[in-house]
């Protein structure tokens, strides 16, 4: 199971936004990126994901990024129903973190879930 790709695909459907595994220049806005940042070494270790919610470039980009983060947070519990072998998905944190290179608005939603394959 490619948990990053599977969660990205699922969030694309559930949150109504494009989702990728990496930021892409010129990508339609707003969108989310999914990155595994820890865990997943076995069925006894939960997977930690950072889901970056990107707003629109320019003025007012923070509000669309935050709104998308709220949609992602609402969709996280449904990952258990949508993805086989995924259990107890939960949001563990959310924070604002503009992209350091472009200063583009971005919120990060941190998620923990269990994968049993």
C-alpha positions in Angstrom: 0.0 0.0 0.0 1.3 3.4 -0.9 -0.3 5.3 2.0 0.7 8.8 0.7 -0.8 8.2 -2.8 -3.9 6.5 -1.4 -4.7 9.2 1.1 -4.0 11.9 -1.6 -6.5 10.2 -4.0 -9.1 9.8 -1.2 -8.8 13.4 0.0 -9.1 14.6 -3.6 -12.5 13.0 -3.6 -13.6 13.8 0.0 -12.4 17.3 0.3 -13.1 18.4 -3.3 -9.6 19.6 -4.0 -6.7 18.4 -6.2 -4.1 16.4 -4.3 -0.5 15.6 -5.1 2.5 14.1 -3.4 4.7 17.2 -4.0 4.1 20.9 -4.6 3.9 21.5 -8.3 4.6 24.9 -9.9 1.6 26.2 -11.7 -0.8 23.7 -10.1 -4.4 24.7 -9.9 -5.3 26.3 -6.6 -6.1 25.5 -3.9 -4.7 22.0 -3.5 -3.2 19.6 -0.9 0.0 17.7 -0.7 0.5 14.5 1.3 3.7 13.4 2.9 4.5 10.6 5.3 6.7 12.1 8.0 7.0 9.2 10.4 5.9 5.8 11.5 4.7 2.9 9.4 7.5 0.6 10.4 5.0 -2.2 11.2 1.4 -2.8 12.2 2.3 -1.7 15.8 3.5 1.7 14.7 1.1 4.4 13.5 1.8 6.3 10.3 2.1 10.1 10.7 1.2 12.3 7.7 1.5 16.0 7.0 -1.2 17.2 4.7 -0.3 20.7 3.4 -3.2 22.7 2.4 -2.2 25.4 -0.2 -4.2 28.5 -0.7 -4.2 30.8 -3.7 -1.2 32.9 -4.5 -1.3 36.6 -3.7 -3.5 38.6 -1.4 -6.1 36.6 0.6 -4.5 33.2 0.1 -4.6 32.4 3.8 -8.4 32.2 4.0 -8.7 29.6 1.1 -5.8 27.6 2.7 -7.5 27.6 6.1 -10.9 26.7 4.5 -9.3 23.8 2.7 -7.6 22.6 6.0 -11.0 22.5 7.6 -12.4 20.4 4.8 -9.4 18.0 5.1 -9.9 17.8 8.9 -13.6 16.9 8.3 -12.7 14.2 5.8 -10.0 12.5 7.9 -12.4 10.2 9.8 -13.8 8.9 6.5 -10.4 7.6 5.5 -11.2 4.5 7.6 -14.3 3.8 5.5 -12.7 4.6 2.1 -9.3 2.9 2.4 -8.9 -0.8 3.1 -6.6 -1.7 6.0 -6.6 1.9 7.4 -7.8 2.2 11.0 -8.4 5.0 13.5 -7.4 8.0 11.4 -7.3 11.2 13.5 -6.2 14.8 13.2 -3.4 15.4 15.8 -2.6 19.0 15.0 -3.1 21.9 12.6 -1.0 25.0 12.1 -0.3 27.8 9.7 3.1 27.6 8.0 3.6 29.8 4.9 6.0 28.3 2.3 9.5 29.6 3.2 10.5 30.1 -0.4 7.4 31.7 -1.9 5.6 32.9 1.2 2.5 31.3 -0.3 -0.2 30.6 2.3 -0.3 27.1 3.6 -1.8 25.3 6.6 -0.6 21.9 7.7 -2.9 19.2 9.0 -1.1 16.5 10.9 -2.8 13.1 10.8 -2.1 9.8 12.5 -3.5 6.5 11.3 -2.9 2.8 11.6 -2.2 0.6 8.5 -2.6 -3.2 8.8 -1.5 -5.1 5.8 
